[in-house]
C-alpha cells in the first residue's frame, strides 16, 4: 500500500529561515520525494493539518496547489499498485 505525506523540510531552510514544502510517496519500501515549489517560514506551516496557515497571505493558493500535488501523487500510487 502506498502513502502520500506532505511536510516542511526544515533541514533545508534558507538564510531567511524559509523551508521548502515537500511531498513524499512511499510504496513497497521505496520513497519518492518531490518539491511543491512552495517555500515557507515554519511559523506559517501547520504540522497537524499539513497545510499553510491562514496567517500567510497566499494560504488559499498554496493549499490548493498542495491539494493538486497530493492528488497527482495519489493517482501515481494507485497506478503502482
C-alpha positions in Angstrom: 0.0 0.0 0.0 1.2 3.5 -0.9 1.1 6.5 1.3 1.4 10.2 0.5 2.7 12.7 3.0 3.3 16.5 2.8 5.8 18.1 5.1 8.0 21.2 5.6 11.7 20.2 5.2 13.2 22.4 7.9 16.6 20.9 7.4 16.8 22.7 4.0 15.8 26.2 5.4 17.4 29.1 3.6 19.2 32.1 5.3 15.8 33.7 5.9 14.6 30.6 7.8 12.2 29.6 5.0 12.0 25.9 4.2 10.6 24.0 1.2 7.3 22.1 1.3 7.8 18.6 0.0 5.6 15.6 -0.8 6.7 12.0 -0.1 5.3 8.9 -1.8 6.1 5.7 0.0 5.5 2.5 -1.9 6.9 -1.0 -1.3 9.7 0.3 0.9 10.8 2.9 -1.5 10.2 6.7 -1.3 9.9 9.4 -3.9 10.3 13.0 -2.6 9.3 15.9 -4.7 9.2 19.6 -4.3 6.0 21.5 -4.4 7.7 24.8 -5.3 6.4 26.3 -2.1 8.8 27.8 0.4 7.6 29.0 3.8 8.7 30.1 7.2 7.9 27.4 9.8 5.5 29.8 11.6 3.2 29.6 8.6 3.1 25.8 8.5 0.5 23.7 10.4 2.2 20.4 11.2 -1.0 18.7 12.3 -3.0 19.6 9.2 0.0 19.6 6.8 -1.2 22.8 5.3 -0.3 26.5 5.1 -1.8 28.5 8.0 -4.2 31.3 7.2 -1.6 33.8 8.7 0.2 33.6 5.3 -1.0 36.0 2.6 -1.1 33.2 -0.1 -2.5 30.4 2.1 -5.5 29.6 -0.2 -3.4 29.5 -3.3 -0.7 27.4 -1.7 -3.2 25.0 -0.1 -4.9 24.5 -3.4 -1.6 23.7 -5.0 -0.8 21.2 -2.3 -4.1 19.5 -2.8 -3.5 19.2 -6.5 0.1 17.8 -6.0 -1.2 15.3 -3.4 -3.9 14.2 -5.8 -1.3 13.6 -8.6 0.8 11.5 -6.2 -2.3 9.5 -5.1 -3.1 8.7 -8.7 0.5 7.6 -9.2 0.2 5.4 -6.1 -2.9 3.8 -7.5 -1.1 3.1 -10.8 1.8 1.5 -8.9 -0.5 -1.0 -7.1 
